[in-house]
Amino acid sequence: MNLAYTMQKFQDWFTQQWVILFGRKFNPNDEEWLIGPFGELNEIGEEFINQLAVKEHLIMERNVRSKGLLTSIDQLNLSDAELENLSQKVIDFYEKTSNYELDFEVEWNFFFKFFSLIINRLFSKRINQLNIPLKNKKQEKLSSKIIQLIDKNTKEVKYTIWLRKFEETGQVVYSGIYGTCKLPSNKTCIKAIFPLPKGNATVIMKPSVGKNKELILDSSGKDFGDAGFYFLLNDSKNNYWAKYIGSFTDKLIIEESKENLIATQNLKLWNLKVAEFKYKINYTQ
């Protein structure tokens, strides 16, 4: 029987064992669209960024203006018609994310609050990752930093990390690696990797452009190889495992407002609303 790495917190071992039991073993060389950095056993948050830079001998650049989640919007391989219709302000945000600041709101479905409480108590605070507020919140400021890890020899960007914290407390909300990938279907998607102990949570989202020039990112899919949520891990023998969660979906819409950009993110489980996050995105001089 394949087992998760044993020398770790029981809750981490248990969830990893669940992935092994109900997921699939895969070869990372055959599934390059899916693979990404894994976390270590200790705290994730900012510490993971430092560990990754040291482990892979990369140069870290942070707090630099005009750095984006994407080097160019062309990385999404949108059609000519979609690209022509997409808001220029949305394009600027994705290409120059570090020039923007965020105001954050969250609204939970009452029936799923227990789920957020369990995740927070067992995982989020301890590993300093995915610290979503447990209560509905209005307009809380997030600091937003783009950190790039650069190959020493080629000077090319290997990883782009979007680090978001609550400005008031400094607590990490998300520490994720962002980029693009091409699914087996040849569809280009945005990929966000959130490191976890001995693994990661990966979200793959299909891009499209709406009638009002908004960018729509949708994780809806049906099976392994589609857009969606994946949990990945290394077991005790260094085998790779992945579990596709088709019942959990994430849809993000980012659009122009009068003076700024507005992003609305809806999380659903079995097509039932879990939570809605809203971001007011302001350009900073």
PyMOL commands that set and color helices and strands:
alter all, ss='L'
color gray80, all
select helices_A, chain A and resi 10-22+45-55+73-76+80-85+88-95+97-99+110-127
alter helices_A, ss='H'
color red, helices_A
select strands_A, chain A and resi 24-26+58-62+100-108+137-151+157-166+172-182+188-196+199-209+215-218+228-234+240-245+248-256+261-269+272-283
alter strands_A, ss='S'
color yellow, strands_A
deselect
rebuild
show_as cartoon
